[in-house]
Amino acid sequence: MPHPNGSISVAYSNSKKGLEAEINLPDGVSGTFVWEGKSYPLKAGENTLGL
């Protein structure tokens, strides 16, 4: 996904362990990942979540 600071990329899969997600944000960009009513903070760079 294009963003003024760079590209945002997301890859996720459902496994027996649950959701696995890799989210990459450009420098200077933070965010929040919401899954099943819970919020997870994201920082600039690579974010790996196992939920």
CHARMM internal coordinates of N, CA and C (Angstrom, degrees):
IC EDIT
DIST 1 N 1 CA 1.4484
DIST 1 CA 1 C 1.5195
ANGL 1 N 1 CA 1 C 107.96
DIST 1 C 2 N 1.3015
ANGL 1 CA 1 C 2 N 118.62
DIHE 1 N 1 CA 1 C 2 N 127.08
DIST 2 N 2 CA 1.4563
ANGL 1 C 2 N 2 CA 120.07
DIHE 1 CA 1 C 2 N 2 CA 178.78
DIST 2 CA 2 C 1.5306
ANGL 2 N 2 CA 2 C 111.96
DIHE 1 C 2 N 2 CA 2 C -70.60
DIST 2 C 3 N 1.3144
ANGL 2 CA 2 C 3 N 115.55
DIHE 2 N 2 CA 2 C 3 N 145.74
DIST 3 N 3 CA 1.4586
ANGL 2 C 3 N 3 CA 123.29
DIHE 2 CA 2 C 3 N 3 CA 177.47
DIST 3 CA 3 C 1.5287
ANGL 3 N 3 CA 3 C 106.12
DIHE 2 C 3 N 3 CA 3 C -142.52
DIST 3 C 4 N 1.3175
ANGL 3 CA 3 C 4 N 119.77
DIHE 3 N 3 CA 3 C 4 N 149.77
DIST 4 N 4 CA 1.4600
ANGL 3 C 4 N 4 CA 120.22
DIHE 3 CA 3 C 4 N 4 CA -179.83
DIST 4 CA 4 C 1.5401
ANGL 4 N 4 CA 4 C 114.18
DIHE 3 C 4 N 4 CA 4 C -55.08
DIST 4 C 5 N 1.3384
ANGL 4 CA 4 C 5 N 117.86
DIHE 4 N 4 CA 4 C 5 N -27.62
DIST 5 N 5 CA 1.4665
ANGL 4 C 5 N 5 CA 121.63
DIHE 4 CA 4 C 5 N 5 CA -179.37
DIST 5 CA 5 C 1.5241
ANGL 5 N 5 CA 5 C 112.95
DIHE 4 C 5 N 5 CA 5 C -92.33
DIST 5 C 6 N 1.3255
ANGL 5 CA 5 C 6 N 118.58
DIHE 5 N 5 CA 5 C 6 N -5.21
DIST 6 N 6 CA 1.4622
ANGL 5 C 6 N 6 CA 121.96
DIHE 5 CA 5 C 6 N 6 CA -177.00
DIST 6 CA 6 C 1.5162
ANGL 6 N 6 CA 6 C 109.96
DIHE 5 C 6 N 6 CA 6 C 146.13
DIST 6 C 7 N 1.3150
ANGL 6 CA 6 C 7 N 116.06
DIHE 6 N 6 CA 6 C 7 N -160.52
DIST 7 N 7 CA 1.4658
ANGL 6 C 7 N 7 CA 120.46
DIHE 6 CA 6 C 7 N 7 CA -178.34
DIST 7 CA 7 C 1.5272
ANGL 7 N 7 CA 7 C 111.79
DIHE 6 C 7 N 7 CA 7 C -100.03
DIST 7 C 8 N 1.3239
ANGL 7 CA 7 C 8 N 115.25
DIHE 7 N 7 CA 7 C 8 N 145.58
DIST 8 N 8 CA 1.4608
ANGL 7 C 8 N 8 CA 122.56
DIHE 7 CA 7 C 8 N 8 CA 172.45
DIST 8 CA 8 C 1.5206
ANGL 8 N 8 CA 8 C 106.15
DIHE 7 C 8 N 8 CA 8 C -108.30
DIST 8 C 9 N 1.3387
ANGL 8 CA 8 C 9 N 115.58
DIHE 8 N 8 CA 8 C 9 N 129.86
DIST 9 N 9 CA 1.4629
ANGL 8 C 9 N 9 CA 118.71
DIHE 8 CA 8 C 9 N 9 CA 177.45
DIST 9 CA 9 C 1.5229
ANGL 9 N 9 CA 9 C 109.73
DIHE 8 C 9 N 9 CA 9 C -126.81
DIST 9 C 10 N 1.3357
ANGL 9 CA 9 C 10 N 114.56
DIHE 9 N 9 CA 9 C 10 N 145.64
DIST 10 N 10 CA 1.4674
ANGL 9 C 10 N 10 CA 121.65
DIHE 9 CA 9 C 10 N 10 CA -179.23
DIST 10 CA 10 C 1.5190
ANGL 10 N 10 CA 10 C 108.54
DIHE 9 C 10 N 10 CA 10 C -137.35
DIST 10 C 11 N 1.3292
ANGL 10 CA 10 C 11 N 115.95
DIHE 10 N 10 CA 10 C 11 N 133.26
DIST 11 N 11 CA 1.4655
ANGL 10 C 11 N 11 CA 121.76
DIHE 10 CA 10 C 11 N 11 CA 173.07
DIST 11 CA 11 C 1.5223
ANGL 11 N 11 CA 11 C 106.30
DIHE 10 C 11 N 11 CA 11 C -135.88
DIST 11 C 12 N 1.3197
ANGL 11 CA 11 C 12 N 116.57
DIHE 11 N 11 CA 11 C 12 N 131.90
DIST 12 N 12 CA 1.4589
ANGL 11 C 12 N 12 CA 119.09
DIHE 11 CA 11 C 12 N 12 CA 179.38
DIST 12 CA 12 C 1.5177
ANGL 12 N 12 CA 12 C 110.24
DIHE 11 C 12 N 12 CA 12 C -144.83
DIST 12 C 13 N 1.3244
ANGL 12 CA 12 C 13 N 114.38
DIHE 12 N 12 CA 12 C 13 N 157.21
DIST 13 N 13 CA 1.4649
ANGL 12 C 13 N 13 CA 120.43
DIHE 12 CA 12 C 13 N 13 CA 177.07
DIST 13 CA 13 C 1.5196
ANGL 13 N 13 CA 13 C 108.64
DIHE 12 C 13 N 13 CA 13 C -149.27
DIST 13 C 14 N 1.2952
ANGL 13 CA 13 C 14 N 114.79
DIHE 13 N 13 CA 13 C 14 N 151.67
DIST 14 N 14 CA 1.4518
ANGL 13 C 14 N 14 CA 122.25
DIHE 13 CA 13 C 14 N 14 CA 175.63
DIST 14 CA 14 C 1.5208
ANGL 14 N 14 CA 14 C 107.77
DIHE 13 C 14 N 14 CA 14 C -98.59
DIST 14 C 15 N 1.3160
ANGL 14 CA 14 C 15 N 117.54
DIHE 14 N 14 CA 14 C 15 N 128.00
DIST 15 N 15 CA 1.4506
ANGL 14 C 15 N 15 CA 121.59
DIHE 14 CA 14 C 15 N 15 CA 178.55
DIST 15 CA 15 C 1.5216
ANGL 15 N 15 CA 15 C 108.65
DIHE 14 C 15 N 15 CA 15 C -129.58
DIST 15 C 16 N 1.3106
ANGL 15 CA 15 C 16 N 116.41
DIHE 15 N 15 CA 15 C 16 N -179.58
DIST 16 N 16 CA 1.4705
ANGL 15 C 16 N 16 CA 119.69
DIHE 15 CA 15 C 16 N 16 CA 177.53
DIST 16 CA 16 C 1.5232
ANGL 16 N 16 CA 16 C 111.42
DIHE 15 C 16 N 16 CA 16 C -62.48
DIST 16 C 17 N 1.3406
ANGL 16 CA 16 C 17 N 116.11
DIHE 16 N 16 CA 16 C 17 N -27.09
DIST 17 N 17 CA 1.4627
ANGL 16 C 17 N 17 CA 121.61
DIHE 16 CA 16 C 17 N 17 CA 178.49
DIST 17 CA 17 C 1.5203
ANGL 17 N 17 CA 17 C 111.72
DIHE 16 C 17 N 17 CA 17 C -76.27
DIST 17 C 18 N 1.3300
ANGL 17 CA 17 C 18 N 117.55
DIHE 17 N 17 CA 17 C 18 N -20.58
DIST 18 N 18 CA 1.4596
ANGL 17 C 18 N 18 CA 122.22
DIHE 17 CA 17 C 18 N 18 CA -176.29
DIST 18 CA 18 C 1.5157
ANGL 18 N 18 CA 18 C 109.98
DIHE 17 C 18 N 18 CA 18 C 125.68
DIST 18 C 19 N 1.3082
ANGL 18 CA 18 C 19 N 117.02
DIHE 18 N 18 CA 18 C 19 N -154.65
DIST 19 N 19 CA 1.4550
ANGL 18 C 19 N 19 CA 121.95
DIHE 18 CA 18 C 19 N 19 CA -178.45
DIST 19 CA 19 C 1.5236
ANGL 19 N 19 CA 19 C 109.75
DIHE 18 C 19 N 19 CA 19 C -82.84
DIST 19 C 20 N 1.3159
ANGL 19 CA 19 C 20 N 116.19
DIHE 19 N 19 CA 19 C 20 N 134.34
DIST 20 N 20 CA 1.4557
ANGL 19 C 20 N 20 CA 122.49
DIHE 19 CA 19 C 20 N 20 CA 172.03
DIST 20 CA 20 C 1.5231
ANGL 20 N 20 CA 20 C 106.96
DIHE 19 C 20 N 20 CA 20 C -119.18
DIST 20 C 21 N 1.3329
ANGL 20 CA 20 C 21 N 116.54
DIHE 20 N 20 CA 20 C 21 N 127.54
DIST 21 N 21 CA 1.4645
ANGL 20 C 21 N 21 CA 120.38
DIHE 20 CA 20 C 21 N 21 CA -175.84
DIST 21 CA 21 C 1.5178
ANGL 21 N 21 CA 21 C 110.87
DIHE 20 C 21 N 21 CA 21 C -134.19
DIST 21 C 22 N 1.3279
ANGL 21 CA 21 C 22 N 115.36
DIHE 21 N 21 CA 21 C 22 N 141.29
DIST 22 N 22 CA 1.4594
ANGL 21 C 22 N 22 CA 122.73
DIHE 21 CA 21 C 22 N 22 CA 171.79
DIST 22 CA 22 C 1.5235
ANGL 22 N 22 CA 22 C 106.97
DIHE 21 C 22 N 22 CA 22 C -122.79
DIST 22 C 23 N 1.3180
ANGL 22 CA 22 C 23 N 116.01
DIHE 22 N 22 CA 22 C 23 N 121.08
DIST 23 N 23 CA 1.4519
ANGL 22 C 23 N 23 CA 121.60
DIHE 22 CA 22 C 23 N 23 CA -177.23
DIST 23 CA 23 C 1.5248
ANGL 23 N 23 CA 23 C 107.82
DIHE 22 C 23 N 23 CA 23 C -126.40
DIST 23 C 24 N 1.3128
ANGL 23 CA 23 C 24 N 116.64
DIHE 23 N 23 CA 23 C 24 N 125.39
DIST 24 N 24 CA 1.4639
ANGL 23 C 24 N 24 CA 122.19
DIHE 23 CA 23 C 24 N 24 CA 178.26
DIST 24 CA 24 C 1.5195
ANGL 24 N 24 CA 24 C 109.42
DIHE 23 C 24 N 24 CA 24 C -112.44
DIST 24 C 25 N 1.3341
ANGL 24 CA 24 C 25 N 114.54
DIHE 24 N 24 CA 24 C 25 N 125.76
DIST 25 N 25 CA 1.4593
ANGL 24 C 25 N 25 CA 121.25
DIHE 24 CA 24 C 25 N 25 CA 179.20
DIST 25 CA 25 C 1.5292
ANGL 25 N 25 CA 25 C 109.70
DIHE 24 C 25 N 25 CA 25 C -115.71
DIST 25 C 26 N 1.3253
ANGL 25 CA 25 C 26 N 117.66
DIHE 25 N 25 CA 25 C 26 N 146.42
DIST 26 N 26 CA 1.4654
ANGL 25 C 26 N 26 CA 120.62
DIHE 25 CA 25 C 26 N 26 CA 178.26
DIST 26 CA 26 C 1.5265
ANGL 26 N 26 CA 26 C 111.99
DIHE 25 C 26 N 26 CA 26 C -66.64
DIST 26 C 27 N 1.3265
ANGL 26 CA 26 C 27 N 116.15
DIHE 26 N 26 CA 26 C 27 N 162.26
DIST 27 N 27 CA 1.4655
ANGL 26 C 27 N 27 CA 121.41
DIHE 26 CA 26 C 27 N 27 CA 175.36
DIST 27 CA 27 C 1.5204
ANGL 27 N 27 CA 27 C 110.50
DIHE 26 C 27 N 27 CA 27 C -53.83
DIST 27 C 28 N 1.3223
ANGL 27 CA 27 C 28 N 115.81
DIHE 27 N 27 CA 27 C 28 N 137.86
DIST 28 N 28 CA 1.4572
ANGL 27 C 28 N 28 CA 121.39
DIHE 27 CA 27 C 28 N 28 CA 177.70
DIST 28 CA 28 C 1.5193
ANGL 28 N 28 CA 28 C 114.75
DIHE 27 C 28 N 28 CA 28 C 80.53
DIST 28 C 29 N 1.3379
ANGL 28 CA 28 C 29 N 117.24
DIHE 28 N 28 CA 28 C 29 N 5.08
DIST 29 N 29 CA 1.4660
ANGL 28 C 29 N 29 CA 120.82
DIHE 28 CA 28 C 29 N 29 CA -178.56
DIST 29 CA 29 C 1.5251
ANGL 29 N 29 CA 29 C 109.14
DIHE 28 C 29 N 29 CA 29 C -116.73
DIST 29 C 30 N 1.3176
ANGL 29 CA 29 C 30 N 116.45
DIHE 29 N 29 CA 29 C 30 N 130.19
DIST 30 N 30 CA 1.4624
ANGL 29 C 30 N 30 CA 121.89
DIHE 29 CA 29 C 30 N 30 CA 173.36
DIST 30 CA 30 C 1.5238
ANGL 30 N 30 CA 30 C 107.42
DIHE 29 C 30 N 30 CA 30 C -121.49
DIST 30 C 31 N 1.3077
ANGL 30 CA 30 C 31 N 116.70
DIHE 30 N 30 CA 30 C 31 N 172.18
DIST 31 N 31 CA 1.4531
ANGL 30 C 31 N 31 CA 119.02
DIHE 30 CA 30 C 31 N 31 CA -179.44
DIST 31 CA 31 C 1.5107
ANGL 31 N 31 CA 31 C 111.89
DIHE 30 C 31 N 31 CA 31 C -168.29
DIST 31 C 32 N 1.3013
ANGL 31 CA 31 C 32 N 115.44
DIHE 31 N 31 CA 31 C 32 N -170.64
DIST 32 N 32 CA 1.4522
ANGL 31 C 32 N 32 CA 122.35
DIHE 31 CA 31 C 32 N 32 CA 179.21
DIST 32 CA 32 C 1.5195
ANGL 32 N 32 CA 32 C 108.41
DIHE 31 C 32 N 32 CA 32 C -137.29
DIST 32 C 33 N 1.3351
ANGL 32 CA 32 C 33 N 116.79
DIHE 32 N 32 CA 32 C 33 N 132.11
DIST 33 N 33 CA 1.4550
ANGL 32 C 33 N 33 CA 122.90
DIHE 32 CA 32 C 33 N 33 CA 175.19
DIST 33 CA 33 C 1.5145
ANGL 33 N 33 CA 33 C 106.46
DIHE 32 C 33 N 33 CA 33 C -103.16
DIST 33 C 34 N 1.3243
ANGL 33 CA 33 C 34 N 117.85
DIHE 33 N 33 CA 33 C 34 N 125.63
DIST 34 N 34 CA 1.4719
ANGL 33 C 34 N 34 CA 122.09
DIHE 33 CA 33 C 34 N 34 CA -179.23
DIST 34 CA 34 C 1.5167
ANGL 34 N 34 CA 34 C 108.35
DIHE 33 C 34 N 34 CA 34 C -112.20
DIST 34 C 35 N 1.3355
ANGL 34 CA 34 C 35 N 115.41
DIHE 34 N 34 CA 34 C 35 N 125.52
DIST 35 N 35 CA 1.4610
ANGL 34 C 35 N 35 CA 121.11
DIHE 34 CA 34 C 35 N 35 CA -179.57
DIST 35 CA 35 C 1.5129
ANGL 35 N 35 CA 35 C 108.64
DIHE 34 C 35 N 35 CA 35 C -141.09
DIST 35 C 36 N 1.3181
ANGL 35 CA 35 C 36 N 116.63
DIHE 35 N 35 CA 35 C 36 N 123.72
DIST 36 N 36 CA 1.4675
ANGL 35 C 36 N 36 CA 124.06
DIHE 35 CA 35 C 36 N 36 CA 179.08
DIST 36 CA 36 C 1.5275
ANGL 36 N 36 CA 36 C 112.18
DIHE 35 C 36 N 36 CA 36 C 50.93
DIST 36 C 37 N 1.3201
ANGL 36 CA 36 C 37 N 115.49
DIHE 36 N 36 CA 36 C 37 N 44.77
DIST 37 N 37 CA 1.4580
ANGL 36 C 37 N 37 CA 121.22
DIHE 36 CA 36 C 37 N 37 CA 174.91
DIST 37 CA 37 C 1.5196
ANGL 37 N 37 CA 37 C 114.84
DIHE 36 C 37 N 37 CA 37 C 80.62
DIST 37 C 38 N 1.3391
ANGL 37 CA 37 C 38 N 119.21
DIHE 37 N 37 CA 37 C 38 N 1.18
DIST 38 N 38 CA 1.4567
ANGL 37 C 38 N 38 CA 122.37
DIHE 37 CA 37 C 38 N 38 CA 178.90
DIST 38 CA 38 C 1.5199
ANGL 38 N 38 CA 38 C 109.22
DIHE 37 C 38 N 38 CA 38 C -111.27
DIST 38 C 39 N 1.3305
ANGL 38 CA 38 C 39 N 116.00
DIHE 38 N 38 CA 38 C 39 N 144.96
DIST 39 N 39 CA 1.4629
ANGL 38 C 39 N 39 CA 122.28
DIHE 38 CA 38 C 39 N 39 CA -179.81
DIST 39 CA 39 C 1.5199
ANGL 39 N 39 CA 39 C 110.54
DIHE 38 C 39 N 39 CA 39 C -106.76
DIST 39 C 40 N 1.3262
ANGL 39 CA 39 C 40 N 115.67
DIHE 39 N 39 CA 39 C 40 N 138.48
DIST 40 N 40 CA 1.4574
ANGL 39 C 40 N 40 CA 122.44
DIHE 39 CA 39 C 40 N 40 CA 179.65
DIST 40 CA 40 C 1.5246
ANGL 40 N 40 CA 40 C 108.00
DIHE 39 C 40 N 40 CA 40 C -126.90
DIST 40 C 41 N 1.3491
ANGL 40 CA 40 C 41 N 117.75
DIHE 40 N 40 CA 40 C 41 N 121.85
DIST 41 N 41 CA 1.4660
ANGL 40 C 41 N 41 CA 119.50
DIHE 40 CA 40 C 41 N 41 CA -178.67
DIST 41 CA 41 C 1.5261
ANGL 41 N 41 CA 41 C 111.28
DIHE 40 C 41 N 41 CA 41 C -70.70
DIST 41 C 42 N 1.3280
ANGL 41 CA 41 C 42 N 116.09
DIHE 41 N 41 CA 41 C 42 N 143.46
DIST 42 N 42 CA 1.4576
ANGL 41 C 42 N 42 CA 123.10
DIHE 41 CA 41 C 42 N 42 CA 177.50
DIST 42 CA 42 C 1.5149
ANGL 42 N 42 CA 42 C 108.79
DIHE 41 C 42 N 42 CA 42 C -118.47
DIST 42 C 43 N 1.3279
ANGL 42 CA 42 C 43 N 115.74
DIHE 42 N 42 CA 42 C 43 N 142.58
DIST 43 N 43 CA 1.4521
ANGL 42 C 43 N 43 CA 121.90
DIHE 42 CA 42 C 43 N 43 CA 178.29
DIST 43 CA 43 C 1.5216
ANGL 43 N 43 CA 43 C 109.33
DIHE 42 C 43 N 43 CA 43 C -111.84
DIST 43 C 44 N 1.3038
ANGL 43 CA 43 C 44 N 117.20
DIHE 43 N 43 CA 43 C 44 N 168.27
DIST 44 N 44 CA 1.4618
ANGL 43 C 44 N 44 CA 121.32
DIHE 43 CA 43 C 44 N 44 CA 174.92
DIST 44 CA 44 C 1.5268
ANGL 44 N 44 CA 44 C 108.82
DIHE 43 C 44 N 44 CA 44 C -61.63
DIST 44 C 45 N 1.3232
ANGL 44 CA 44 C 45 N 116.95
DIHE 44 N 44 CA 44 C 45 N 142.61
DIST 45 N 45 CA 1.4604
ANGL 44 C 45 N 45 CA 121.17
DIHE 44 CA 44 C 45 N 45 CA -178.90
DIST 45 CA 45 C 1.5240
ANGL 45 N 45 CA 45 C 110.72
DIHE 44 C 45 N 45 CA 45 C 98.19
DIST 45 C 46 N 1.3394
ANGL 45 CA 45 C 46 N 115.15
DIHE 45 N 45 CA 45 C 46 N -155.17
DIST 46 N 46 CA 1.4630
ANGL 45 C 46 N 46 CA 120.91
DIHE 45 CA 45 C 46 N 46 CA -175.68
DIST 46 CA 46 C 1.5215
ANGL 46 N 46 CA 46 C 111.38
DIHE 45 C 46 N 46 CA 46 C -84.87
DIST 46 C 47 N 1.3186
ANGL 46 CA 46 C 47 N 115.63
DIHE 46 N 46 CA 46 C 47 N 132.92
DIST 47 N 47 CA 1.4579
ANGL 46 C 47 N 47 CA 123.69
DIHE 46 CA 46 C 47 N 47 CA 176.04
DIST 47 CA 47 C 1.5225
ANGL 47 N 47 CA 47 C 107.84
DIHE 46 C 47 N 47 CA 47 C -125.09
DIST 47 C 48 N 1.3310
ANGL 47 CA 47 C 48 N 116.66
DIHE 47 N 47 CA 47 C 48 N 126.49
DIST 48 N 48 CA 1.4622
ANGL 47 C 48 N 48 CA 121.58
DIHE 47 CA 47 C 48 N 48 CA 178.16
DIST 48 CA 48 C 1.5099
ANGL 48 N 48 CA 48 C 108.23
DIHE 47 C 48 N 48 CA 48 C -118.63
DIST 48 C 49 N 1.3271
ANGL 48 CA 48 C 49 N 116.01
DIHE 48 N 48 CA 48 C 49 N 126.92
DIST 49 N 49 CA 1.4603
ANGL 48 C 49 N 49 CA 121.28
DIHE 48 CA 48 C 49 N 49 CA -178.87
DIST 49 CA 49 C 1.5254
ANGL 49 N 49 CA 49 C 109.72
DIHE 48 C 49 N 49 CA 49 C -123.91
DIST 49 C 50 N 1.3087
ANGL 49 CA 49 C 50 N 116.49
DIHE 49 N 49 CA 49 C 50 N 135.44
DIST 50 N 50 CA 1.4607
ANGL 49 C 50 N 50 CA 122.56
DIHE 49 CA 49 C 50 N 50 CA 170.50
DIST 50 CA 50 C 1.5128
ANGL 50 N 50 CA 50 C 106.67
DIHE 49 C 50 N 50 CA 50 C -121.28
DIST 50 C 51 N 1.3166
ANGL 50 CA 50 C 51 N 116.31
DIHE 50 N 50 CA 50 C 51 N 109.26
DIST 51 N 51 CA 1.4789
ANGL 50 C 51 N 51 CA 120.94
DIHE 50 CA 50 C 51 N 51 CA -173.40
DIST 51 CA 51 C 1.5081
ANGL 51 N 51 CA 51 C 111.43
DIHE 50 C 51 N 51 CA 51 C -118.13
END
COOR INIT
IC SEED 1 N 1 CA 1 C
IC BUILD
